[in-house]
Amino acid sequence: MSTFTSTLPDELLAQLAETANKLSLPKNKLIEKALRIYLNQLTRVEYINSYKQMNDDVNIMDMAEEGMVDYLKQTEL
């Protein structure tokens, strides 16, 4: 594991210390969990934006519709 040093505004550091104390967690673990959640949310936003872009792409929509027709044919017995 690597060491990371940073500076934080005093009010944020106080809030971090208070929250870590309430949760009985070391501050570094709270920061680690919060950063993981934040990075996960950024990834989700990227996916959402890519789906929105595909929704506006006529070629992608055509391919999706063709794929659905093929899928339905395969499921018909």
PDB file with SEQRES, HELIX, SHEET and CRYST1 records, atoms N, CA, C and O in Angstrom:
SEQRES   1 A   77  MET SER THR PHE THR SER THR LEU PRO ASP GLU LEU LEU          
SEQRES   2 A   77  ALA GLN LEU ALA GLU THR ALA ASN LYS LEU SER LEU PRO          
SEQRES   3 A   77  LYS ASN LYS LEU ILE GLU LYS ALA LEU ARG ILE TYR LEU          
SEQRES   4 A   77  ASN GLN LEU THR ARG VAL GLU TYR ILE ASN SER TYR LYS          
SEQRES   5 A   77  GLN MET ASN ASP ASP VAL ASN ILE MET ASP MET ALA GLU          
SEQRES   6 A   77  GLU GLY MET VAL ASP TYR LEU LYS GLN THR GLU LEU              
HELIX    1 AA1 ASP A   10  LEU A   23  1                                  14    
HELIX    2 AA2 LYS A   27  ASN A   55  1                                  29    
HELIX    3 AA3 VAL A   58  THR A   75  1                                  18    
CRYST1    1.000    1.000    1.000  90.00  90.00  90.00 P 1           1          
ATOM      1  N   MET A   1       0.845  -1.172   0.000  1.00  0.00           N  
ATOM      2  CA  MET A   1       0.000   0.000   0.000  1.00  0.00           C  
ATOM      3  C   MET A   1       0.889   1.233   0.000  1.00  0.00           C  
ATOM      4  O   MET A   1       1.925   1.265   0.665  1.00  0.00           O  
ATOM      5  N   SER A   2       0.485   2.226  -0.737  1.00  0.00           N  
ATOM      6  CA  SER A   2       1.257   3.457  -0.850  1.00  0.00           C  
ATOM      7  C   SER A   2       0.747   4.507   0.115  1.00  0.00           C  
ATOM      8  O   SER A   2      -0.382   4.438   0.600  1.00  0.00           O  
ATOM      9  N   THR A   3       1.596   5.474   0.380  1.00  0.00           N  
ATOM     10  CA  THR A   3       1.233   6.590   1.239  1.00  0.00           C  
ATOM     11  C   THR A   3       0.910   7.791   0.374  1.00  0.00           C  
ATOM     12  O   THR A   3       1.583   8.059  -0.621  1.00  0.00           O  
ATOM     13  N   PHE A   4      -0.131   8.512   0.768  1.00  0.00           N  
ATOM     14  CA  PHE A   4      -0.578   9.699   0.045  1.00  0.00           C  
ATOM     15  C   PHE A   4      -0.711  10.829   1.055  1.00  0.00           C  
ATOM     16  O   PHE A   4      -1.328  10.653   2.105  1.00  0.00           O  
ATOM     17  N   THR A   5      -0.141  11.980   0.748  1.00  0.00           N  
ATOM     18  CA  THR A   5      -0.234  13.128   1.625  1.00  0.00           C  
ATOM     19  C   THR A   5      -0.966  14.238   0.896  1.00  0.00           C  
ATOM     20  O   THR A   5      -0.714  14.496  -0.281  1.00  0.00           O  
ATOM     21  N   SER A   6      -1.879  14.896   1.606  1.00  0.00           N  
ATOM     22  CA  SER A   6      -2.662  15.955   0.990  1.00  0.00           C  
ATOM     23  C   SER A   6      -3.011  17.007   2.031  1.00  0.00           C  
ATOM     24  O   SER A   6      -2.860  16.793   3.233  1.00  0.00           O  
ATOM     25  N   THR A   7      -3.475  18.128   1.547  1.00  0.00           N  
ATOM     26  CA  THR A   7      -3.980  19.154   2.450  1.00  0.00           C  
ATOM     27  C   THR A   7      -5.477  19.277   2.225  1.00  0.00           C  
ATOM     28  O   THR A   7      -5.967  19.092   1.111  1.00  0.00           O  
ATOM     29  N   LEU A   8      -6.201  19.592   3.298  1.00  0.00           N  
ATOM     30  CA  LEU A   8      -7.645  19.765   3.239  1.00  0.00           C  
ATOM     31  C   LEU A   8      -8.003  21.049   3.973  1.00  0.00           C  
ATOM     32  O   LEU A   8      -7.305  21.456   4.902  1.00  0.00           O  
ATOM     33  N   PRO A   9      -9.082  21.679   3.559  1.00  0.00           N  
ATOM     34  CA  PRO A   9      -9.549  22.843   4.323  1.00  0.00           C  
ATOM     35  C   PRO A   9      -9.866  22.428   5.763  1.00  0.00           C  
ATOM     36  O   PRO A   9     -10.310  21.307   6.014  1.00  0.00           O  
ATOM     37  N   ASP A  10      -9.633  23.345   6.699  1.00  0.00           N  
ATOM     38  CA  ASP A  10      -9.823  23.027   8.115  1.00  0.00           C  
ATOM     39  C   ASP A  10     -11.221  22.513   8.417  1.00  0.00           C  
ATOM     40  O   ASP A  10     -11.379  21.563   9.184  1.00  0.00           O  
ATOM     41  N   GLU A  11     -12.244  23.136   7.819  1.00  0.00           N  
ATOM     42  CA  GLU A  11     -13.616  22.713   8.119  1.00  0.00           C  
ATOM     43  C   GLU A  11     -13.897  21.310   7.590  1.00  0.00           C  
ATOM     44  O   GLU A  11     -14.647  20.554   8.207  1.00  0.00           O  
ATOM     45  N   LEU A  12     -13.300  20.957   6.451  1.00  0.00           N  
ATOM     46  CA  LEU A  12     -13.486  19.614   5.908  1.00  0.00           C  
ATOM     47  C   LEU A  12     -12.758  18.586   6.764  1.00  0.00           C  
ATOM     48  O   LEU A  12     -13.265  17.488   6.997  1.00  0.00           O  
ATOM     49  N   LEU A  13     -11.573  18.946   7.228  1.00  0.00           N  
ATOM     50  CA  LEU A  13     -10.813  18.042   8.087  1.00  0.00           C  
ATOM     51  C   LEU A  13     -11.546  17.825   9.418  1.00  0.00           C  
ATOM     52  O   LEU A  13     -11.549  16.717   9.954  1.00  0.00           O  
ATOM     53  N   ALA A  14     -12.161  18.878   9.940  1.00  0.00           N  
ATOM     54  CA  ALA A  14     -12.930  18.740  11.185  1.00  0.00           C  
ATOM     55  C   ALA A  14     -14.142  17.837  10.963  1.00  0.00           C  
ATOM     56  O   ALA A  14     -14.466  17.005  11.811  1.00  0.00           O  
ATOM     57  N   GLN A  15     -14.808  18.003   9.825  1.00  0.00           N  
ATOM     58  CA  GLN A  15     -15.965  17.157   9.501  1.00  0.00           C  
ATOM     59  C   GLN A  15     -15.533  15.707   9.325  1.00  0.00           C  
ATOM     60  O   GLN A  15     -16.234  14.790   9.754  1.00  0.00           O  
ATOM     61  N   LEU A  16     -14.386  15.499   8.697  1.00  0.00           N  
ATOM     62  CA  LEU A  16     -13.844  14.156   8.524  1.00  0.00           C  
ATOM     63  C   LEU A  16     -13.569  13.513   9.875  1.00  0.00           C  
ATOM     64  O   LEU A  16     -13.941  12.362  10.108  1.00  0.00           O  
ATOM     65  N   ALA A  17     -12.924  14.249  10.757  1.00  0.00           N  
ATOM     66  CA  ALA A  17     -12.591  13.715  12.087  1.00  0.00           C  
ATOM     67  C   ALA A  17     -13.861  13.388  12.868  1.00  0.00           C  
ATOM     68  O   ALA A  17     -13.932  12.353  13.530  1.00  0.00           O  
ATOM     69  N   GLU A  18     -14.864  14.264  12.795  1.00  0.00           N  
ATOM     70  CA  GLU A  18     -16.115  14.045  13.513  1.00  0.00           C  
ATOM     71  C   GLU A  18     -16.841  12.806  12.983  1.00  0.00           C  
ATOM     72  O   GLU A  18     -17.320  11.975  13.755  1.00  0.00           O  
ATOM     73  N   THR A  19     -16.916  12.696  11.661  1.00  0.00           N  
ATOM     74  CA  THR A  19     -17.613  11.561  11.057  1.00  0.00           C  
ATOM     75  C   THR A  19     -16.871  10.256  11.322  1.00  0.00           C  
ATOM     76  O   THR A  19     -17.492   9.241  11.639  1.00  0.00           O  
ATOM     77  N   ALA A  20     -15.566  10.278  11.197  1.00  0.00           N  
ATOM     78  CA  ALA A  20     -14.767   9.076  11.475  1.00  0.00           C  
ATOM     79  C   ALA A  20     -14.970   8.630  12.918  1.00  0.00           C  
ATOM     80  O   ALA A  20     -15.066   7.435  13.199  1.00  0.00           O  
ATOM     81  N   ASN A  21     -15.034   9.589  13.822  1.00  0.00           N  
ATOM     82  CA  ASN A  21     -15.254   9.272  15.235  1.00  0.00           C  
ATOM     83  C   ASN A  21     -16.634   8.648  15.442  1.00  0.00           C  
ATOM     84  O   ASN A  21     -16.767   7.655  16.158  1.00  0.00           O  
ATOM     85  N   LYS A  22     -17.655   9.227  14.820  1.00  0.00           N  
ATOM     86  CA  LYS A  22     -19.018   8.691  14.945  1.00  0.00           C  
ATOM     87  C   LYS A  22     -19.117   7.268  14.414  1.00  0.00           C  
ATOM     88  O   LYS A  22     -19.822   6.431  14.977  1.00  0.00           O  
ATOM     89  N   LEU A  23     -18.401   7.003  13.320  1.00  0.00           N  
ATOM     90  CA  LEU A  23     -18.465   5.683  12.690  1.00  0.00           C  
ATOM     91  C   LEU A  23     -17.426   4.709  13.244  1.00  0.00           C  
ATOM     92  O   LEU A  23     -17.367   3.549  12.835  1.00  0.00           O  
ATOM     93  N   SER A  24     -16.616   5.191  14.172  1.00  0.00           N  
ATOM     94  CA  SER A  24     -15.527   4.380  14.755  1.00  0.00           C  
ATOM     95  C   SER A  24     -14.615   3.828  13.665  1.00  0.00           C  
ATOM     96  O   SER A  24     -14.248   2.653  13.668  1.00  0.00           O  
ATOM     97  N   LEU A  25     -14.264   4.701  12.743  1.00  0.00           N  
ATOM     98  CA  LEU A  25     -13.363   4.338  11.645  1.00  0.00           C  
ATOM     99  C   LEU A  25     -12.148   5.250  11.668  1.00  0.00           C  
ATOM    100  O   LEU A  25     -12.255   6.418  12.044  1.00  0.00           O  
ATOM    101  N   PRO A  26     -11.002   4.733  11.274  1.00  0.00           N  
ATOM    102  CA  PRO A  26      -9.871   5.629  11.073  1.00  0.00           C  
ATOM    103  C   PRO A  26     -10.176   6.577   9.901  1.00  0.00           C  
ATOM    104  O   PRO A  26     -10.879   6.207   8.960  1.00  0.00           O  
ATOM    105  N   LYS A  27      -9.647   7.778   9.972  1.00  0.00           N  
ATOM    106  CA  LYS A  27      -9.915   8.760   8.920  1.00  0.00           C  
ATOM    107  C   LYS A  27      -9.490   8.253   7.548  1.00  0.00           C  
ATOM    108  O   LYS A  27     -10.189   8.485   6.562  1.00  0.00           O  
ATOM    109  N   ASN A  28      -8.362   7.569   7.472  1.00  0.00           N  
ATOM    110  CA  ASN A  28      -7.900   7.083   6.159  1.00  0.00           C  
ATOM    111  C   ASN A  28      -8.869   6.060   5.565  1.00  0.00           C  
ATOM    112  O   ASN A  28      -9.039   6.010   4.346  1.00  0.00           O  
ATOM    113  N   LYS A  29      -9.509   5.242   6.413  1.00  0.00           N  
ATOM    114  CA  LYS A  29     -10.479   4.260   5.899  1.00  0.00           C  
ATOM    115  C   LYS A  29     -11.734   4.961   5.403  1.00  0.00           C  
ATOM    116  O   LYS A  29     -12.315   4.567   4.392  1.00  0.00           O  
ATOM    117  N   LEU A  30     -12.150   5.998   6.117  1.00  0.00           N  
ATOM    118  CA  LEU A  30     -13.319   6.764   5.687  1.00  0.00           C  
ATOM    119  C   LEU A  30     -13.037   7.452   4.350  1.00  0.00           C  
ATOM    120  O   LEU A  30     -13.887   7.460   3.459  1.00  0.00           O  
ATOM    121  N   ILE A  31     -11.863   8.019   4.216  1.00  0.00           N  
ATOM    122  CA  ILE A  31     -11.478   8.652   2.946  1.00  0.00           C  
ATOM    123  C   ILE A  31     -11.435   7.617   1.831  1.00  0.00           C  
ATOM    124  O   ILE A  31     -11.904   7.877   0.723  1.00  0.00           O  
ATOM    125  N   GLU A  32     -10.877   6.446   2.117  1.00  0.00           N  
ATOM    126  CA  GLU A  32     -10.793   5.383   1.119  1.00  0.00           C  
ATOM    127  C   GLU A  32     -12.187   4.963   0.651  1.00  0.00           C  
ATOM    128  O   GLU A  32     -12.426   4.823  -0.548  1.00  0.00           O  
ATOM    129  N   LYS A  33     -13.104   4.762   1.597  1.00  0.00           N  
ATOM    130  CA  LYS A  33     -14.468   4.364   1.229  1.00  0.00           C  
ATOM    131  C   LYS A  33     -15.166   5.456   0.426  1.00  0.00           C  
ATOM    132  O   LYS A  33     -15.831   5.174  -0.570  1.00  0.00           O  
ATOM    133  N   ALA A  34     -15.012   6.690   0.861  1.00  0.00           N  
ATOM    134  CA  ALA A  34     -15.656   7.807   0.168  1.00  0.00           C  
ATOM    135  C   ALA A  34     -15.106   7.951  -1.247  1.00  0.00           C  
ATOM    136  O   ALA A  34     -15.862   8.208  -2.184  1.00  0.00           O  
ATOM    137  N   LEU A  35     -13.805   7.789  -1.405  1.00  0.00           N  
ATOM    138  CA  LEU A  35     -13.192   7.904  -2.725  1.00  0.00           C  
ATOM    139  C   LEU A  35     -13.646   6.779  -3.643  1.00  0.00           C  
ATOM    140  O   LEU A  35     -13.894   7.006  -4.827  1.00  0.00           O  
ATOM    141  N   ARG A  36     -13.756   5.576  -3.111  1.00  0.00           N  
ATOM    142  CA  ARG A  36     -14.261   4.454  -3.924  1.00  0.00           C  
ATOM    143  C   ARG A  36     -15.687   4.725  -4.407  1.00  0.00           C  
ATOM    144  O   ARG A  36     -16.008   4.493  -5.573  1.00  0.00           O  
ATOM    145  N   ILE A  37     -16.532   5.213  -3.511  1.00  0.00           N  
ATOM    146  CA  ILE A  37     -17.913   5.527  -3.881  1.00  0.00           C  
ATOM    147  C   ILE A  37     -17.932   6.615  -4.946  1.00  0.00           C  
ATOM    148  O   ILE A  37     -18.656   6.503  -5.935  1.00  0.00           O  
ATOM    149  N   TYR A  38     -17.148   7.656  -4.753  1.00  0.00           N  
ATOM    150  CA  TYR A  38     -17.111   8.768  -5.705  1.00  0.00           C  
ATOM    151  C   TYR A  38     -16.634   8.300  -7.088  1.00  0.00           C  
ATOM    152  O   TYR A  38     -17.234   8.649  -8.104  1.00  0.00           O  
ATOM    153  N   LEU A  39     -15.574   7.522  -7.120  1.00  0.00           N  
ATOM    154  CA  LEU A  39     -15.046   7.036  -8.404  1.00  0.00           C  
ATOM    155  C   LEU A  39     -16.047   6.111  -9.087  1.00  0.00           C  
ATOM    156  O   LEU A  39     -16.174   6.123 -10.311  1.00  0.00           O  
ATOM    157  N   ASN A  40     -16.756   5.312  -8.297  1.00  0.00           N  
ATOM    158  CA  ASN A  40     -17.811   4.451  -8.829  1.00  0.00           C  
ATOM    159  C   ASN A  40     -18.909   5.293  -9.482  1.00  0.00           C  
ATOM    160  O   ASN A  40     -19.397   4.960 -10.562  1.00  0.00           O  
ATOM    161  N   GLN A  41     -19.286   6.371  -8.826  1.00  0.00           N  
ATOM    162  CA  GLN A  41     -20.318   7.258  -9.366  1.00  0.00           C  
ATOM    163  C   GLN A  41     -19.858   7.892 -10.672  1.00  0.00           C  
ATOM    164  O   GLN A  41     -20.654   8.036 -11.600  1.00  0.00           O  
ATOM    165  N   LEU A  42     -18.586   8.273 -10.759  1.00  0.00           N  
ATOM    166  CA  LEU A  42     -18.064   8.837 -12.006  1.00  0.00           C  
ATOM    167  C   LEU A  42     -18.159   7.828 -13.145  1.00  0.00           C  
ATOM    168  O   LEU A  42     -18.499   8.187 -14.273  1.00  0.00           O  
ATOM    169  N   THR A  43     -17.860   6.573 -12.851  1.00  0.00           N  
ATOM    170  CA  THR A  43     -17.967   5.514 -13.863  1.00  0.00           C  
ATOM    171  C   THR A  43     -19.416   5.363 -14.310  1.00  0.00           C  
ATOM    172  O   THR A  43     -19.687   5.214 -15.502  1.00  0.00           O  
ATOM    173  N   ARG A  44     -20.342   5.401 -13.367  1.00  0.00           N  
ATOM    174  CA  ARG A  44     -21.759   5.291 -13.711  1.00  0.00           C  
ATOM    175  C   ARG A  44     -22.199   6.446 -14.606  1.00  0.00           C  
ATOM    176  O   ARG A  44     -22.956   6.246 -15.556  1.00  0.00           O  
ATOM    177  N   VAL A  45     -21.730   7.642 -14.307  1.00  0.00           N  
ATOM    178  CA  VAL A  45     -22.076   8.804 -15.123  1.00  0.00           C  
ATOM    179  C   VAL A  45     -21.545   8.628 -16.543  1.00  0.00           C  
ATOM    180  O   VAL A  45     -22.216   8.990 -17.510  1.00  0.00           O  
ATOM    181  N   GLU A  46     -20.339   8.070 -16.667  1.00  0.00           N  
ATOM    182  CA  GLU A  46     -19.785   7.798 -18.002  1.00  0.00           C  
ATOM    183  C   GLU A  46     -20.679   6.837 -18.779  1.00  0.00           C  
ATOM    184  O   GLU A  46     -20.951   7.054 -19.959  1.00  0.00           O  
ATOM    185  N   TYR A  47     -21.136   5.771 -18.114  1.00  0.00           N  
ATOM    186  CA  TYR A  47     -22.033   4.815 -18.775  1.00  0.00           C  
ATOM    187  C   TYR A  47     -23.333   5.490 -19.189  1.00  0.00           C  
ATOM    188  O   TYR A  47     -23.804   5.306 -20.312  1.00  0.00           O  
ATOM    189  N   ILE A  48     -23.907   6.264 -18.291  1.00  0.00           N  
ATOM    190  CA  ILE A  48     -25.164   6.949 -18.607  1.00  0.00           C  
ATOM    191  C   ILE A  48     -24.989   7.858 -19.810  1.00  0.00           C  
ATOM    192  O   ILE A  48     -25.820   7.865 -20.718  1.00  0.00           O  
ATOM    193  N   ASN A  49     -23.912   8.622 -19.817  1.00  0.00           N  
ATOM    194  CA  ASN A  49     -23.663   9.530 -20.940  1.00  0.00           C  
ATOM    195  C   ASN A  49     -23.452   8.772 -22.244  1.00  0.00           C  
ATOM    196  O   ASN A  49     -23.908   9.217 -23.297  1.00  0.00           O  
ATOM    197  N   SER A  50     -22.771   7.642 -22.187  1.00  0.00           N  
ATOM    198  CA  SER A  50     -22.550   6.872 -23.418  1.00  0.00           C  
ATOM    199  C   SER A  50     -23.866   6.301 -23.938  1.00  0.00           C  
ATOM    200  O   SER A  50     -24.091   6.263 -25.148  1.00  0.00           O  
ATOM    201  N   TYR A  51     -24.746   5.854 -23.022  1.00  0.00           N  
ATOM    202  CA  TYR A  51     -26.059   5.348 -23.451  1.00  0.00           C  
ATOM    203  C   TYR A  51     -26.904   6.463 -24.052  1.00  0.00           C  
ATOM    204  O   TYR A  51     -27.624   6.246 -25.026  1.00  0.00           O  
ATOM    205  N   LYS A  52     -26.815   7.648 -23.474  1.00  0.00           N  
ATOM    206  CA  LYS A  52     -27.555   8.781 -24.025  1.00  0.00           C  
ATOM    207  C   LYS A  52     -27.062   9.117 -25.425  1.00  0.00           C  
ATOM    208  O   LYS A  52     -27.861   9.431 -26.307  1.00  0.00           O  
ATOM    209  N   GLN A  53     -25.737   9.053 -25.635  1.00  0.00           N  
ATOM    210  CA  GLN A  53     -25.184   9.314 -26.963  1.00  0.00           C  
ATOM    211  C   GLN A  53     -25.639   8.252 -27.953  1.00  0.00           C  
ATOM    212  O   GLN A  53     -25.968   8.569 -29.096  1.00  0.00           O  
ATOM    213  N   MET A  54     -25.661   6.994 -27.520  1.00  0.00           N  
ATOM    214  CA  MET A  54     -26.105   5.924 -28.416  1.00  0.00           C  
ATOM    215  C   MET A  54     -27.571   6.080 -28.779  1.00  0.00           C  
ATOM    216  O   MET A  54     -27.981   5.729 -29.885  1.00  0.00           O  
ATOM    217  N   ASN A  55     -28.357   6.603 -27.858  1.00  0.00           N  
ATOM    218  CA  ASN A  55     -29.776   6.805 -28.106  1.00  0.00           C  
ATOM    219  C   ASN A  55     -29.995   7.773 -29.271  1.00  0.00           C  
ATOM    220  O   ASN A  55     -30.989   7.666 -29.989  1.00  0.00           O  
ATOM    221  N   ASP A  56     -29.084   8.701 -29.458  1.00  0.00           N  
ATOM    222  CA  ASP A  56     -29.196   9.685 -30.533  1.00  0.00           C  
ATOM    223  C   ASP A  56     -28.548   9.214 -31.834  1.00  0.00           C  
ATOM    224  O   ASP A  56     -28.655   9.888 -32.858  1.00  0.00           O  
ATOM    225  N   ASP A  57     -27.878   8.064 -31.800  1.00  0.00           N  
ATOM    226  CA  ASP A  57     -27.177   7.549 -32.979  1.00  0.00           C  
ATOM    227  C   ASP A  57     -28.098   6.602 -33.747  1.00  0.00           C  
ATOM    228  O   ASP A  57     -28.429   5.515 -33.273  1.00  0.00           O  
ATOM    229  N   VAL A  58     -28.503   7.031 -34.935  1.00  0.00           N  
ATOM    230  CA  VAL A  58     -29.448   6.256 -35.749  1.00  0.00           C  
ATOM    231  C   VAL A  58     -28.875   4.885 -36.105  1.00  0.00           C  
ATOM    232  O   VAL A  58     -29.603   3.891 -36.088  1.00  0.00           O  
ATOM    233  N   ASN A  59     -27.594   4.819 -36.423  1.00  0.00           N  
ATOM    234  CA  ASN A  59     -26.979   3.542 -36.793  1.00  0.00           C  
ATOM    235  C   ASN A  59     -27.014   2.544 -35.636  1.00  0.00           C  
ATOM    236  O   ASN A  59     -27.297   1.364 -35.842  1.00  0.00           O  
ATOM    237  N   ILE A  60     -26.731   3.007 -34.441  1.00  0.00           N  
ATOM    238  CA  ILE A  60     -26.760   2.129 -33.259  1.00  0.00           C  
ATOM    239  C   ILE A  60     -28.184   1.635 -33.017  1.00  0.00           C  
ATOM    240  O   ILE A  60     -28.398   0.459 -32.723  1.00  0.00           O  
ATOM    241  N   MET A  61     -29.151   2.535 -33.142  1.00  0.00           N  
ATOM    242  CA  MET A  61     -30.551   2.146 -32.923  1.00  0.00           C  
ATOM    243  C   MET A  61     -30.986   1.115 -33.970  1.00  0.00           C  
ATOM    244  O   MET A  61     -31.693   0.164 -33.637  1.00  0.00           O  
ATOM    245  N   ASP A  62     -30.579   1.290 -35.216  1.00  0.00           N  
ATOM    246  CA  ASP A  62     -30.914   0.313 -36.262  1.00  0.00           C  
ATOM    247  C   ASP A  62     -30.329  -1.055 -35.944  1.00  0.00           C  
ATOM    248  O   ASP A  62     -31.008  -2.074 -36.074  1.00  0.00           O  
ATOM    249  N   MET A  63     -29.058  -1.072 -35.523  1.00  0.00           N  
ATOM    250  CA  MET A  63     -28.421  -2.345 -35.184  1.00  0.00           C  
ATOM    251  C   MET A  63     -29.134  -3.010 -34.009  1.00  0.00           C  
ATOM    252  O   MET A  63     -29.322  -4.227 -34.004  1.00  0.00           O  
ATOM    253  N   ALA A  64     -29.528  -2.222 -33.022  1.00  0.00           N  
ATOM    254  CA  ALA A  64     -30.218  -2.775 -31.856  1.00  0.00           C  
ATOM    255  C   ALA A  64     -31.560  -3.375 -32.272  1.00  0.00           C  
ATOM    256  O   ALA A  64     -31.928  -4.460 -31.823  1.00  0.00           O  
ATOM    257  N   GLU A  65     -32.277  -2.669 -33.122  1.00  0.00           N  
ATOM    258  CA  GLU A  65     -33.578  -3.180 -33.576  1.00  0.00           C  
ATOM    259  C   GLU A  65     -33.408  -4.448 -34.399  1.00  0.00           C  
ATOM    260  O   GLU A  65     -34.188  -5.388 -34.245  1.00  0.00           O  
ATOM    261  N   GLU A  66     -32.408  -4.495 -35.266  1.00  0.00           N  
ATOM    262  CA  GLU A  66     -32.147  -5.705 -36.054  1.00  0.00           C  
ATOM    263  C   GLU A  66     -31.797  -6.867 -35.137  1.00  0.00           C  
ATOM    264  O   GLU A  66     -32.228  -7.998 -35.360  1.00  0.00           O  
ATOM    265  N   GLY A  67     -31.017  -6.579 -34.110  1.00  0.00           N  
ATOM    266  CA  GLY A  67     -30.641  -7.617 -33.151  1.00  0.00           C  
ATOM    267  C   GLY A  67     -31.855  -8.156 -32.415  1.00  0.00           C  
ATOM    268  O   GLY A  67     -31.938  -9.356 -32.152  1.00  0.00           O  
ATOM    269  N   MET A  68     -32.794  -7.286 -32.079  1.00  0.00           N  
ATOM    270  CA  MET A  68     -34.006  -7.719 -31.383  1.00  0.00           C  
ATOM    271  C   MET A  68     -34.861  -8.595 -32.283  1.00  0.00           C  
ATOM    272  O   MET A  68     -35.440  -9.580 -31.824  1.00  0.00           O  
ATOM    273  N   VAL A  69     -34.945  -8.245 -33.555  1.00  0.00           N  
ATOM    274  CA  VAL A  69     -35.722  -9.065 -34.487  1.00  0.00           C  
ATOM    275  C   VAL A  69     -35.110 -10.469 -34.571  1.00  0.00           C  
ATOM    276  O   VAL A  69     -35.829 -11.468 -34.522  1.00  0.00           O  
ATOM    277  N   ASP A  70     -33.801 -10.538 -34.696  1.00  0.00           N  
ATOM    278  CA  ASP A  70     -33.116 -11.846 -34.739  1.00  0.00           C  
ATOM    279  C   ASP A  70     -33.344 -12.619 -33.450  1.00  0.00           C  
ATOM    280  O   ASP A  70     -33.595 -13.824 -33.480  1.00  0.00           O  
ATOM    281  N   TYR A  71     -33.258 -11.927 -32.315  1.00  0.00           N  
ATOM    282  CA  TYR A  71     -33.466 -12.585 -31.035  1.00  0.00           C  
ATOM    283  C   TYR A  71     -34.884 -13.153 -30.924  1.00  0.00           C  
ATOM    284  O   TYR A  71     -35.070 -14.279 -30.463  1.00  0.00           O  
ATOM    285  N   LEU A  72     -35.869 -12.381 -31.344  1.00  0.00           N  
ATOM    286  CA  LEU A  72     -37.253 -12.855 -31.279  1.00  0.00           C  
ATOM    287  C   LEU A  72     -37.471 -14.055 -32.177  1.00  0.00           C  
ATOM    288  O   LEU A  72     -38.209 -14.973 -31.820  1.00  0.00           O  
ATOM    289  N   LYS A  73     -36.829 -14.059 -33.352  1.00  0.00           N  
ATOM    290  CA  LYS A  73     -36.953 -15.212 -34.253  1.00  0.00           C  
ATOM    291  C   LYS A  73     -36.387 -16.459 -33.601  1.00  0.00           C  
ATOM    292  O   LYS A  73     -36.949 -17.545 -33.742  1.00  0.00           O  
ATOM    293  N   GLN A  74     -35.271 -16.309 -32.885  1.00  0.00           N  
ATOM    294  CA  GLN A  74     -34.640 -17.446 -32.241  1.00  0.00           C  
ATOM    295  C   GLN A  74     -35.471 -17.989 -31.082  1.00  0.00           C  
ATOM    296  O   GLN A  74     -35.427 -19.182 -30.781  1.00  0.00           O  
ATOM    297  N   THR A  75     -36.224 -17.110 -30.439  1.00  0.00           N  
ATOM    298  CA  THR A  75     -37.014 -17.564 -29.292  1.00  0.00           C  
ATOM    299  C   THR A  75     -38.344 -18.170 -29.683  1.00  0.00           C  
ATOM    300  O   THR A  75     -38.980 -18.846 -28.875  1.00  0.00           O  
ATOM    301  N   GLU A  76     -38.771 -17.937 -30.910  1.00  0.00           N  
ATOM    302  CA  GLU A  76     -40.019 -18.532 -31.387  1.00  0.00           C  
ATOM    303  C   GLU A  76     -39.762 -19.996 -31.702  1.00  0.00           C  
ATOM    304  O   GLU A  76     -38.831 -20.331 -32.434  1.00  0.00           O  
ATOM    305  N   LEU A  77     -40.577 -20.846 -31.155  1.00  0.00           N  
ATOM    306  CA  LEU A  77     -40.392 -22.292 -31.412  1.00  0.00           C  
ATOM    307  C   LEU A  77     -41.386 -22.825 -32.362  1.00  0.00           C  
ATOM    308  O   LEU A  77     -41.363 -24.015 -32.678  1.00  0.00           O  
TER     309      LEU A  77                                                      
END                                                                             
